[in-house]
């Protein structure tokens, strides 16, 4: 995956999940053409405690986002 495609995907993720804005994704190959990007960050709850946030993004070879999931 080239840098321009990666930056485009990161911008989309950062807009939707600002708590992972400074996180560089860990890139894993899912299948022959699909890739999984994993972003890790922390959110602050209403009571002041931190909540870990993990965002998984599945993309195809051209950089199109196929699926985006999050956990906390």
N, CA, C and O atoms as a printed pandas DataFrame, in Angstrom:
     atom_number atom_name residue_name chain_id  residue_number  x_coord  y_coord  z_coord
0              1         N          UNK        A               1    0.857   -1.175    0.000
1              2        CA          UNK        A               1    0.000    0.000    0.000
2              3         C          UNK        A               1    0.898    1.231    0.000
3              4         O          UNK        A               1    1.818    1.344    0.809
4              5         N          UNK        A               2    0.619    2.144   -0.911
5              6        CA          UNK        A               2    1.450    3.341   -1.011
6              7         C          UNK        A               2    1.057    4.377    0.051
7              8         O          UNK        A               2   -0.009    4.284    0.659
8              9         N          UNK        A               3    1.926    5.351    0.258
9             10        CA          UNK        A               3    1.721    6.354    1.312
10            11         C          UNK        A               3    0.482    7.211    1.091
11            12         O          UNK        A               3   -0.205    7.559    2.052
12            13         N          UNK        A               4    0.188    7.556   -0.153
13            14        CA          UNK        A               4   -0.970    8.389   -0.445
14            15         C          UNK        A               4   -2.268    7.664   -0.071
15            16         O          UNK        A               4   -3.169    8.270    0.509
16            17         N          UNK        A               5   -2.366    6.391   -0.395
17            18        CA          UNK        A               5   -3.549    5.604   -0.052
18            19         C          UNK        A               5   -3.661    5.446    1.456
19            20         O          UNK        A               5   -4.746    5.587    2.021
20            21         N          UNK        A               6   -2.543    5.154    2.106
21            22        CA          UNK        A               6   -2.537    5.006    3.560
22            23         C          UNK        A               6   -2.959    6.299    4.241
23            24         O          UNK        A               6   -3.739    6.264    5.192
24            25         N          UNK        A               7   -2.461    7.439    3.774
25            26        CA          UNK        A               7   -2.829    8.734    4.356
26            27         C          UNK        A               7   -4.314    9.025    4.179
27            28         O          UNK        A               7   -4.951    9.581    5.074
28            29         N          UNK        A               8   -4.860    8.654    3.042
29            30        CA          UNK        A               8   -6.282    8.862    2.786
30            31         C          UNK        A               8   -7.132    8.036    3.751
31            32         O          UNK        A               8   -8.118    8.536    4.292
32            33         N          UNK        A               9   -6.758    6.787    3.966
33            34        CA          UNK        A               9   -7.479    5.922    4.904
34            35         C          UNK        A               9   -7.365    6.471    6.319
35            36         O          UNK        A               9   -8.355    6.523    7.049
36            37         N          UNK        A              10   -6.175    6.878    6.705
37            38        CA          UNK        A              10   -5.956    7.425    8.049
38            39         C          UNK        A              10   -6.809    8.671    8.279
39            40         O          UNK        A              10   -7.387    8.830    9.355
40            41         N          UNK        A              11   -6.895    9.552    7.290
41            42        CA          UNK        A              11   -7.719   10.762    7.434
42            43         C          UNK        A              11   -9.182   10.405    7.706
43            44         O          UNK        A              11   -9.834   11.022    8.549
44            45         N          UNK        A              12   -9.688    9.404    6.985
45            46        CA          UNK        A              12  -11.079    8.987    7.175
46            47         C          UNK        A              12  -11.298    8.428    8.580
47            48         O          UNK        A              12  -12.315    8.709    9.213
48            49         N          UNK        A              13  -10.344    7.639    9.061
49            50        CA          UNK        A              13  -10.443    7.056   10.400
50            51         C          UNK        A              13  -10.344    8.150   11.456
51            52         O          UNK        A              13  -11.116    8.155   12.415
52            53         N          UNK        A              14   -9.407    9.073   11.290
53            54        CA          UNK        A              14   -9.212   10.137   12.273
54            55         C          UNK        A              14  -10.427   11.062   12.365
55            56         O          UNK        A              14  -10.734   11.578   13.440
56            57         N          UNK        A              15  -11.119   11.271   11.245
57            58        CA          UNK        A              15  -12.326   12.099   11.278
58            59         C          UNK        A              15  -13.440   11.438   12.087
59            60         O          UNK        A              15  -14.160   12.099   12.835
60            61         N          UNK        A              16  -13.566   10.133   11.923
61            62        CA          UNK        A              16  -14.636    9.425   12.619
62            63         C          UNK        A              16  -14.267    9.085   14.064
63            64         O          UNK        A              16  -15.141    9.047   14.931
64            65         N          UNK        A              17  -12.985    8.838   14.332
65            66        CA          UNK        A              17  -12.524    8.458   15.667
66            67         C          UNK        A              17  -11.340    9.335   16.069
67            68         O          UNK        A              17  -10.194    8.898   15.964
68            69         N          UNK        A              18  -11.592   10.562   16.524
69            70        CA          UNK        A              18  -10.485   11.486   16.837
70            71         C          UNK        A              18   -9.591   11.009   17.977
71            72         O          UNK        A              18   -8.460   11.477   18.101
72            73         N          UNK        A              19  -10.068   10.095   18.806
73            74        CA          UNK        A              19   -9.229    9.623   19.909
74            75         C          UNK        A              19   -8.055    8.758   19.442
75            76         O          UNK        A              19   -7.161    8.479   20.242
76            77         N          UNK        A              20   -8.024    8.324   18.180
77            78        CA          UNK        A              20   -6.870    7.589   17.658
78            79         C          UNK        A              20   -6.061    8.443   16.685
79            80         O          UNK        A              20   -5.250    7.921   15.920
80            81         N          UNK        A              21   -6.285    9.752   16.717
81            82        CA          UNK        A              21   -5.680   10.671   15.741
82            83         C          UNK        A              21   -4.162   10.562   15.666
83            84         O          UNK        A              21   -3.621   10.614   14.562
84            85         N          UNK        A              22   -3.469   10.419   16.743
85            86        CA          UNK        A              22   -2.005   10.383   16.734
86            87         C          UNK        A              22   -1.447    8.974   16.630
87            88         O          UNK        A              22   -0.237    8.778   16.746
88            89         N          UNK        A              23   -2.313    7.987   16.412
89            90        CA          UNK        A              23   -1.868    6.597   16.362
90            91         C          UNK        A              23   -1.521    6.202   14.927
91            92         O          UNK        A              23   -2.307    6.409   14.003
92            93         N          UNK        A              24   -0.341    5.635   14.764
93            94        CA          UNK        A              24    0.025    5.068   13.470
94            95         C          UNK        A              24   -0.552    3.654   13.413
95            96         O          UNK        A              24   -0.466    2.917   14.395
96            97         N          UNK        A              25   -1.130    3.269   12.293
97            98        CA          UNK        A              25   -1.760    1.955   12.236
98            99         C          UNK        A              25   -0.748    0.821   12.112
99           100         O          UNK        A              25    0.317    0.971   11.513
100          101         N          UNK        A              26   -1.111   -0.306   12.691
101          102        CA          UNK        A              26   -0.355   -1.532   12.486
102          103         C          UNK        A              26   -1.016   -2.208   11.292
103          104         O          UNK        A              26   -2.229   -2.421   11.299
104          105         N          UNK        A              27   -0.239   -2.547   10.267
105          106        CA          UNK        A              27   -0.796   -3.082    9.027
106          107         C          UNK        A              27   -0.548   -4.584    8.961
107          108         O          UNK        A              27    0.579   -5.052    9.130
108          109         N          UNK        A              28   -1.628   -5.333    8.712
109          110        CA          UNK        A              28   -1.549   -6.783    8.588
110          111         C          UNK        A              28   -2.216   -7.193    7.284
111          112         O          UNK        A              28   -3.166   -6.545    6.846
112          113         N          UNK        A              29   -1.739   -8.242    6.669
113          114        CA          UNK        A              29   -2.363   -8.758    5.458
114          115         C          UNK        A              29   -3.450   -9.732    5.864
115          116         O          UNK        A              29   -3.204  -10.643    6.655
116          117         N          UNK        A              30   -4.651   -9.552    5.332
117          118        CA          UNK        A              30   -5.788  -10.390    5.684
118          119         C          UNK        A              30   -5.961  -11.533    4.694
119          120         O          UNK        A              30   -6.110  -12.688    5.093
120          121         N          UNK        A              31   -5.940  -11.220    3.429
121          122        CA          UNK        A              31   -6.041  -12.228    2.369
122          123         C          UNK        A              31   -5.118  -11.802    1.241
123          124         O          UNK        A              31   -4.250  -10.949    1.427
124          125         N          UNK        A              32   -5.306  -12.395    0.081
125          126        CA          UNK        A              32   -4.425  -12.068   -1.044
126          127         C          UNK        A              32   -4.465  -10.584   -1.401
127          128         O          UNK        A              32   -3.444  -10.013   -1.782
128          129         N          UNK        A              33   -5.643   -9.953   -1.280
129          130        CA          UNK        A              33   -5.735   -8.546   -1.667
130          131         C          UNK        A              33   -6.184   -7.627   -0.541
131          132         O          UNK        A              33   -6.010   -6.412   -0.642
132          133         N          UNK        A              34   -6.759   -8.171    0.530
133          134        CA          UNK        A              34   -7.261   -7.340    1.627
134          135         C          UNK        A              34   -6.188   -7.110    2.686
135          136         O          UNK        A              34   -5.319   -7.952    2.914
136          137         N          UNK        A              35   -6.275   -5.936    3.330
137          138        CA          UNK        A              35   -5.356   -5.605    4.416
138          139         C          UNK        A              35   -6.165   -5.122    5.604
139          140         O          UNK        A              35   -7.262   -4.587    5.445
140          141         N          UNK        A              36   -5.614   -5.314    6.804
141          142        CA          UNK        A              36   -6.251   -4.867    8.036
142          143         C          UNK        A              36   -5.326   -3.840    8.680
143          144         O          UNK        A              36   -4.140   -4.097    8.888
144          145         N          UNK        A              37   -5.887   -2.676    8.991
145          146        CA          UNK        A              37   -5.150   -1.636    9.698
146          147         C          UNK        A              37   -5.734   -1.540   11.094
147          148         O          UNK        A              37   -6.951   -1.435   11.251
148          149         N          UNK        A              38   -4.889   -1.575   12.105
149          150        CA          UNK        A              38   -5.338   -1.524   13.494
150          151         C          UNK        A              38   -4.787   -0.255   14.138
151          152         O          UNK        A              38   -3.575   -0.051   14.209
152          153         N          UNK        A              39   -5.697    0.587   14.603
153          154        CA          UNK        A              39   -5.357    1.836   15.281
154          155         C          UNK        A              39   -5.667    1.672   16.759
155          156         O          UNK        A              39   -6.718    1.136   17.110
156          157         N          UNK        A              40   -4.778    2.118   17.626
157          158        CA          UNK        A              40   -5.010    2.046   19.069
158          159         C          UNK        A              40   -4.874    3.434   19.676
159          160         O          UNK        A              40   -3.947    4.179   19.358
160          161         N          UNK        A              41   -5.819    3.770   20.561
161          162        CA          UNK        A              41   -5.791    5.066   21.214
162          163         C          UNK        A              41   -6.547    5.002   22.526
163          164         O          UNK        A              41   -6.952    3.926   22.967
164          165         N          UNK        A              42   -6.737    6.149   23.146
165          166        CA          UNK        A              42   -7.450    6.229   24.421
166          167         C          UNK        A              42   -8.451    7.356   24.365
167          168         O          UNK        A              42   -8.162    8.443   23.863
168          169         N          UNK        A              43   -9.640    7.085   24.890
169          170        CA          UNK        A              43  -10.685    8.098   25.007
170          171         C          UNK        A              43  -10.884    8.395   26.482
171          172         O          UNK        A              43  -10.535    7.579   27.335
172          173         N          UNK        A              44  -11.436    9.545   26.783
173          174        CA          UNK        A              44  -11.706    9.912   28.173
174          175         C          UNK        A              44  -13.218    9.869   28.392
175          176         O          UNK        A              44  -13.980   10.525   27.683
176          177         N          UNK        A              45  -13.636    9.088   29.383
177          178        CA          UNK        A              45  -15.050    8.947   29.694
178          179         C          UNK        A              45  -15.546   10.180   30.453
179          180         O          UNK        A              45  -14.758   11.033   30.862
180          181         N          UNK        A              46  -16.856   10.254   30.631
181          182        CA          UNK        A              46  -17.468   11.381   31.330
182          183         C          UNK        A              46  -16.985   11.493   32.773
183          184         O          UNK        A              46  -16.932   12.590   33.329
184          185         N          UNK        A              47  -16.630   10.352   33.384
185          186        CA          UNK        A              47  -16.163   10.367   34.765
186          187         C          UNK        A              47  -14.655   10.619   34.875
187          188         O          UNK        A              47  -14.102   10.580   35.974
188          189         N          UNK        A              48  -13.982   10.880   33.735
189          190        CA          UNK        A              48  -12.563   11.206   33.758
190          191         C          UNK        A              48  -11.628   10.031   33.562
191          192         O          UNK        A              48  -10.421   10.224   33.413
192          193         N          UNK        A              49  -12.157    8.821   33.559
193          194        CA          UNK        A              49  -11.307    7.647   33.374
194          195         C          UNK        A              49  -11.009    7.463   31.889
195          196         O          UNK        A              49  -11.781    7.884   31.027
196          197         N          UNK        A              50   -9.862    6.819   31.607
197          198        CA          UNK        A              50   -9.496    6.562   30.218
198          199         C          UNK        A              50  -10.047    5.214   29.776
199          200         O          UNK        A              50  -10.084    4.248   30.538
200          201         N          UNK        A              51  -10.468    5.184   28.529
201          202        CA          UNK        A              51  -11.014    3.975   27.926
202          203         C          UNK        A              51  -10.148    3.650   26.708
203          204         O          UNK        A              51   -9.997    4.491   25.822
204          205         N          UNK        A              52   -9.580    2.449   26.649
205          206        CA          UNK        A              52   -8.803    2.101   25.453
206          207         C          UNK        A              52   -9.728    1.972   24.243
207          208         O          UNK        A              52  -10.831    1.438   24.357
208          209         N          UNK        A              53   -9.284    2.454   23.102
209          210        CA          UNK        A              53  -10.080    2.392   21.870
210          211         C          UNK        A              53   -9.242    1.693   20.799
211          212         O          UNK        A              53   -8.103    2.086   20.546
212          213         N          UNK        A              54   -9.795    0.673   20.180
213          214        CA          UNK        A              54   -9.147   -0.038   19.085
214          215         C          UNK        A              54  -10.066    0.059   17.875
215          216         O          UNK        A              54  -11.248   -0.274   17.958
216          217         N          UNK        A              55   -9.524    0.511   16.762
217          218        CA          UNK        A              55  -10.287    0.616   15.520
218          219         C          UNK        A              55   -9.616   -0.300   14.496
219          220         O          UNK        A              55   -8.432   -0.150   14.196
220          221         N          UNK        A              56  -10.392   -1.257   13.960
221          222        CA          UNK        A              56   -9.910   -2.168   12.907
222          223         C          UNK        A              56  -10.540   -1.750   11.590
223          224         O          UNK        A              56  -11.755   -1.570   11.503
224          225         N          UNK        A              57   -9.714   -1.595   10.568
225          226        CA          UNK        A              57  -10.185   -1.187    9.250
226          227         C          UNK        A              57   -9.725   -2.229    8.232
227          228         O          UNK        A              57   -8.532   -2.512    8.118
228          229         N          UNK        A              58  -10.678   -2.794    7.495
229          230        CA          UNK        A              58  -10.360   -3.743    6.429
230          231         C          UNK        A              58  -10.457   -2.998    5.103
231          232         O          UNK        A              58  -11.476   -2.375    4.807
232          233         N          UNK        A              59   -9.399   -3.064    4.312
233          234        CA          UNK        A              59   -9.365   -2.381    3.024
234          235         C          UNK        A              59   -8.993   -3.364    1.914
235          236         O          UNK        A              59   -8.391   -4.407    2.168
236          237         N          UNK        A              60   -9.358   -3.015    0.690
237          238        CA          UNK        A              60   -8.922   -3.826   -0.437
238          239         C          UNK        A              60   -7.608   -3.256   -0.969
239          240         O          UNK        A              60   -7.068   -2.301   -0.410
240          241         N          UNK        A              61   -7.105   -3.839   -2.038
241          242        CA          UNK        A              61   -5.802   -3.438   -2.569
242          243         C          UNK        A              61   -5.786   -1.994   -3.063
243          244         O          UNK        A              61   -4.740   -1.347   -3.036
244          245         N          UNK        A              62   -6.941   -1.476   -3.518
245          246        CA          UNK        A              62   -6.979   -0.107   -4.021
246          247         C          UNK        A              62   -7.191    0.929   -2.917
247          248         O          UNK        A              62   -7.221    2.127   -3.199
248          249         N          UNK        A              63   -7.338    0.486   -1.665
249          250        CA          UNK        A              63   -7.480    1.409   -0.547
250          251         C          UNK        A              63   -8.903    1.733   -0.167
251          252         O          UNK        A              63   -9.135    2.600    0.675
252          253         N          UNK        A              64   -9.863    1.056   -0.771
253          254        CA          UNK        A              64  -11.263    1.275   -0.421
254          255         C          UNK        A              64  -11.558    0.587    0.912
255          256         O          UNK        A              64  -11.198   -0.574    1.108
256          257         N          UNK        A              65  -12.215    1.306    1.829
257          258        CA          UNK        A              65  -12.561    0.738    3.130
258          259         C          UNK        A              65  -13.753   -0.192    2.950
259          260         O          UNK        A              65  -14.814    0.220    2.483
260          261         N          UNK        A              66  -13.563   -1.449    3.328
261          262        CA          UNK        A              66  -14.618   -2.448    3.215
262          263         C          UNK        A              66  -15.411   -2.567    4.515
263          264         O          UNK        A              66  -16.630   -2.738    4.500
264          265         N          UNK        A              67  -14.700   -2.474    5.637
265          266        CA          UNK        A              67  -15.352   -2.625    6.932
266          267         C          UNK        A              67  -14.531   -1.891    7.976
267          268         O          UNK        A              67  -13.301   -1.875    7.923
268          269         N          UNK        A              68  -15.239   -1.276    8.939
269          270        CA          UNK        A              68  -14.585   -0.576   10.024
270          271         C          UNK        A              68  -15.298   -0.964   11.317
271          272         O          UNK        A              68  -16.512   -0.804   11.441
272          273         N          UNK        A              69  -14.524   -1.479   12.284
273          274        CA          UNK        A              69  -15.110   -1.847   13.567
274          275         C          UNK        A              69  -14.303   -1.193   14.684
275          276         O          UNK        A              69  -13.136   -0.845   14.510
276          277         N          UNK        A              70  -14.946   -1.039   15.818
277          278        CA          UNK        A              70  -14.270   -0.429   16.963
278          279         C          UNK        A              70  -14.644   -1.173   18.235
279          280         O          UNK        A              70  -15.714   -1.773   18.338
280          281         N          UNK        A              71  -13.755   -1.119   19.177
281          282        CA          UNK        A              71  -14.036   -1.701   20.489
282          283         C          UNK        A              71  -13.488   -0.757   21.539
283          284         O          UNK        A              71  -12.584    0.035   21.271
284          285         N          UNK        A              72  -14.040   -0.850   22.728
285          286        CA          UNK        A              72  -13.583   -0.018   23.841
286          287         C          UNK        A              72  -13.935   -0.684   25.134
287          288         O          UNK        A              72  -13.640   -0.151   26.203
